[in-house]
Amino acid sequence: MDSVQQITTAPETTDVNRLYEAYKTLPGNESKSLYEFWLFMTVPSSERDFFLESKARSVPVFADNLVMDRYEGI
């Protein structure tokens, strides 16, 4: 019997500007650039997970055997 594994992809967002503004409200991030925010979002870390859990709503999106976490700013 074949088993199908689901693959979870990196987080994606539908509202980069809203999340970037929320990112800049965190202490020490006031002058961070959009590029620095991109680096923060593309490198897995506990800080990124905490940020997304507190500043965004996760909506799972399924496509074949992929599970994508799409984040919307709150």
C-alpha positions as CSV (number, residue, x, y, z in Angstrom):
1,M,0.0,0.0,0.0
2,D,1.4,3.4,-1.0
3,S,1.3,6.1,1.6
4,V,1.0,9.8,0.6
5,Q,3.0,12.2,2.7
6,Q,1.9,15.8,3.0
7,I,4.6,18.5,2.6
8,T,4.4,21.7,4.5
9,T,5.8,24.7,2.6
10,A,7.3,27.9,4.0
11,P,4.8,30.5,5.2
12,E,3.3,32.8,2.7
13,T,1.3,36.0,3.2
14,T,-1.4,37.8,1.3
15,D,-0.7,41.1,3.1
16,V,3.0,41.9,3.2
17,N,2.6,45.6,4.0
18,R,0.4,45.0,7.1
19,L,2.8,42.4,8.5
20,Y,5.8,44.6,7.7
21,E,4.3,47.5,9.6
22,A,3.6,45.1,12.5
23,Y,7.2,43.9,12.4
24,K,8.4,47.5,12.6
25,T,6.5,48.0,15.8
26,L,8.6,45.4,17.7
27,P,11.3,46.9,19.8
28,G,14.5,47.4,17.8
29,N,12.8,47.0,14.5
30,E,11.7,50.6,14.0
31,S,14.2,51.3,11.2
32,K,14.3,47.8,9.7
33,S,14.0,47.7,5.9
34,L,11.7,45.6,3.8
35,Y,14.7,43.5,2.8
36,E,15.4,42.8,6.5
37,F,11.8,41.8,7.0
38,W,12.1,39.5,4.0
39,L,15.1,37.8,5.6
40,F,13.3,37.5,8.9
41,M,10.3,35.8,7.2
42,T,12.3,33.4,5.0
43,V,14.6,32.0,7.7
44,P,12.8,29.6,10.2
45,S,13.2,30.7,13.8
46,S,11.2,30.7,17.0
47,E,11.0,34.5,16.8
48,R,9.4,34.3,13.4
49,D,6.9,31.7,14.7
50,F,6.0,33.8,17.7
51,F,5.6,36.9,15.4
52,L,3.3,35.1,13.0
53,E,1.3,33.6,15.9
54,S,0.8,37.0,17.5
55,K,0.4,39.3,14.5
56,A,-1.2,37.1,11.8
57,R,-4.0,34.6,11.3
58,S,-3.0,31.3,9.6
59,V,-5.2,29.8,6.9
60,P,-4.1,26.4,5.7
61,V,-4.3,25.9,2.0
62,F,-4.2,22.4,0.5
63,A,-3.0,21.6,-3.0
64,D,-2.5,17.9,-3.8
65,N,0.0,16.7,-1.1
66,L,1.2,20.2,-0.1
67,V,0.0,22.1,2.9
68,M,0.7,25.8,2.7
69,D,0.3,28.2,5.7
70,R,-1.0,31.4,4.3
71,Y,-0.8,34.3,6.9
72,E,-3.1,37.3,6.9
73,G,-2.2,40.3,9.0
74,I,-4.6,41.0,11.9
